């Protein structure tokens, strides 16, 4: 469980980007974050992923404050993973190899240098690729994958390396409707079956209304909307 209380982010000699943000995210929950350009959506995800610091406020996971030590924060970065709008994959590696070797924050130096993996890791990665409908793409090189397939590979990579919380910044931007729906359906199923927490910035309103358990709305760095996943009213849409 994630618990954010009165989180603020002030840019040095600049504006207040996040202003008194408070919410919680429970195991198995899919949360959509909406808001216009400059509302603070991406900054919120970066703070949650420990890629950015915050000026004040409380950030707890499972009732414990985020650790201040480098080792403690490294563990959190494996468990709370940010997947960018266009995730980086090694073009010359297969989908499976990209999953197994991981990113710099996920895999050991030995694994990244040698590519060596245990049989259990191999089977686990193949099983997870199958769950998101990519088993037939396991041995395809990343540069041959579609945008939606690359998104799913990045998601599987995070999960195989221990992510319990996925933070997604516009995960279906630029994807065709079928591919976008497949990515969100996969995420929803992982929340249900594995207790994964997903917090996703979704520009498309109807996707948030269809797939999210809860919708958060940001405007000017403030949390102006927090409702259960459903069709938003005209008045609620005006807030964003």
N, C-alpha and C positions, 0 to 999 in steps of 0.2 A: 504494500500500500504506500502511495505517495501522498504526503501532506505538505502543501505550500501555504504559508501564512504571512500576509502583509509583505510580500516580496516587492522590492523596489530595485530598479536599475537606473543609475544616473550616469550618463556619459560625462567624463571629465570636461569641465568648461562647456558642457552642452546640455541638451534637453533630458528630461526624465522620460526614459523609454518605456519602463514598466512602473506602474504606479499602484501600489497596494493590492497586489494580486493574491487572492486566496482561493484555493480549491483543493479537493482531494481526488485521487484516482485509485480505485479498488481493483483487486485481482480479477481478471477476466473482463475488464471494462474497456470499451472502445469509445474514446472521446474525440470529437471533432472540434477543431479550433477555427473560427471564422473571423474575418475582419478585413478592412480595406488596407491598401498599401500604407506602410508606416504605422500600422496599429500596434506593432510589437509582437506579432505572431512568431516570427523567426527568432527573435531575441529570446522569447520565452523558452523555445525548444533548446536553444544553445545554453541557456542557464541551467535547464534541467539536465542537459548532457555534460555539464561542467566544462563546456568550451568557453563560457563567459562567466565572470564573477558577477555578484550582485551587491548592491550598496547596503541594503538592510533587509531584514525579514528572515523567516525560518523555512528550511527545506529539510524534511524528514523522510526517510524510507523505512518502513516497518517500525515506526515509532522512534527511530534513532536519527540524530542529527548527522548530516553529511560530514564524514571525517575530514580533518585538516591535513593529515599526513599524505605524502605522495603515494605510498603503497595502498592506503585506504581508498584514495580517490581512483587509483588504477582499477581496483576491484569494482567500484561503482561504475566506471566507464565501460566495463565489460557487461555489466548488468543493465545499464541504461544507455542504449545505443541510438544515436541519431543517424538516420538514413536520409541523405540529401536528395533533392529533386532529381538530380542526375548523378546517381552513385558511381563512384570510381570502381571499375573492374579492370583487371589486367587483361588487355585485349588478346594476348597470345596464349593465355591459359584457358582451359575449359571451364565451363560453369562449375563442375565438381571441384576442380583445383582452386578456383576462386573462393569457393565455400570453405574448403579444408584449410587453406593457408591463411585466409583471413586478412584483415587490415592490420596496420601497425599497432593499433590499440588492442587487438584481439589475440593475435597469435604470438608464440614465443619466437625469439630470434633464430633458434635452431630450425624451427619449422619453416620460417620464412626463407632461411638461407638454403635449406636442403630440400624442402618440399616433402620431407618424410612424415608420414602419418600412421597411426595405429589402425589395425583392422576394424576395431570397434568404432573409431571416428569415421572411417570410410563408410561403414554400414549405416551409421547414424545420419551422415550427410545424404546418402542415397535415399534413405527413408524419408527425410524431410523434403528433399526435392520431389519425391513422389507425392507427398501430401499437398504440394502446391502445383501439381500438374506438370512438373518439369523433368520427370525421370528420363523421357526420351531426348532431352536436351543436355543431359549430364556431361556428355563427352563432346559437345559442340563448343567451339571457341567463343569467347565473350563477344567478339566483334561481329559474330554472325547472329547474335540474339536480337530480338525486337526490344523496344523500350520497355514494354510491360514485363518481358522475360528478364531483362536486366534488373528491374525493380525487385522481382521475386527472388532472384539469385542473391541480391544484397540483403534482403530480409532473411532468407535462409542462412546466409553467412553469419548474420548477427545472432540468430537463434542457436546455431550449432556451437558458437563460441560463448554461450551462456547468457544471452540477453533475456531479461525478464520484463523489460519495458522497452518498447519501440517508439521512438519519436520520429515522425515522418513529415518532411517539409514538402508539401505538394506532391505526394507520391504518384498521382495519376495525371499530372500536368503533361499535356502533349500526347497523351495516349488516346487511341480510338475508344469509343464507348465500350466495346466488348472487352478490350484489354483492361480498361479502368475498372470495370465491374468485376472482372476476374481477380484483380489485385485486392480489391476491397473485400470481396467474398472470402478470399483466402485468409485475410487478416481477421475477419469476423469469426471464422471457423477456428483459428488458432487461439483467439481469446476464449472461446467457448470450451475448447478441448484441452488447452494447456494452461489456462489461467493467465495468459499473456495480457499485459496492459499495453494498449495502443493509444497514443496521443498524436493525432494527425491534423496538420493544417490542410483544409480542403476548401479550395476556392469555389467549387461547384456546389451550390446550396442543396440541390436535390440529392446528391450523393451523401452529404452529411445527414440529411433527414432520413434517408433510407437505411443507412448502415450504423450510425452512431447510437450508443446508449445514452450519451449526453452531449450537448452542444454548448461550447463556451464561445462567447462573442467578445472581441476586443475592439476598442476604439480609443485612439489617442493614448495608448498604453494602459487604459483602465479596463477592468472586466465589467462589461455593461450587460452581459447576458449569460445566464447559466440555467439551461432547461434540459429536460429529458429529451432523448432523440425522437423527434416528431416534426411534422410540417410546421414551419415557423409562420406566425401571423405577419400581416403587413406591418403592423406596429413594431414587432420585434425586428424585422428586416431593416426598418428605418434606423435602428440603433447602430447598425454596422456600417 
